[in-house]
Amino acid sequence: MFIYNPHECAYCRSQIAAGQRWVREKIYESAYTAGGPHYLRYHADLFDGAEVSCWEKHRMELEIARTAARAA
């Protein structure tokens, strides 16, 4: 069973430290309907040497999956 820590990035699974910028994504899934929506958090800032943030990587993966599903 996956246990989500609200203080960690849903993409890289590292802690989101106090003072770091982050993005919150609202998720509606049937598994969570009893408690309503839940939220995933992602780093909004770049790490040293990174070209895109965890949030941008997550959004790119969603877009690639959506495009692949549309092409199939």
C-alpha positions in Angstrom: 0.0 0.0 0.0 1.3 3.4 -1.0 1.4 6.0 1.8 1.7 9.6 0.7 3.6 12.1 2.8 2.2 15.6 2.2 5.6 17.1 2.7 7.3 15.3 -0.2 7.4 15.8 -3.9 5.2 13.3 -5.7 7.6 13.2 -8.6 11.1 12.7 -7.0 9.9 11.7 -3.6 12.3 14.0 -1.8 11.2 16.3 1.0 9.9 19.8 0.2 11.8 22.0 2.6 10.4 25.0 4.3 10.9 28.0 2.0 11.0 26.0 -1.2 8.4 26.8 -3.8 6.0 24.0 -4.7 2.9 23.4 -6.8 -0.2 21.5 -5.5 -2.3 19.3 -7.9 -5.8 18.4 -6.9 -6.7 14.7 -7.6 -10.1 13.1 -7.8 -10.0 9.3 -7.7 -12.5 6.7 -6.7 -10.1 5.3 -4.1 -10.2 8.6 -2.3 -13.9 9.5 -2.6 -14.6 8.8 1.0 -12.5 11.7 2.0 -13.0 13.9 -1.1 -10.1 15.0 -3.3 -6.5 14.7 -2.3 -3.5 16.7 -3.3 -0.1 15.9 -4.7 2.8 18.4 -4.3 5.7 19.0 -6.7 8.9 21.1 -6.5 8.4 24.2 -8.5 12.0 25.4 -8.4 14.9 23.9 -10.3 17.6 21.8 -8.6 21.2 22.6 -9.4 22.0 21.5 -12.9 18.4 20.7 -13.8 16.7 22.2 -16.9 13.1 21.7 -15.7 11.4 21.4 -12.3 9.6 18.3 -11.0 6.3 19.9 -11.8 7.3 20.6 -15.4 8.6 17.0 -15.8 5.3 15.7 -14.4 3.3 17.8 -16.8 5.5 16.7 -19.8 4.9 13.0 -18.9 1.1 13.6 -18.7 1.2 15.3 -22.1 3.3 12.5 -23.7 0.8 9.9 -22.3 -2.2 11.9 -23.6 -0.6 12.3 -27.0 0.3 8.6 -27.2 -3.3 7.6 -26.2 -4.7 9.9 -28.8 -2.4 8.4 -31.5 -3.4 4.8 -30.7 
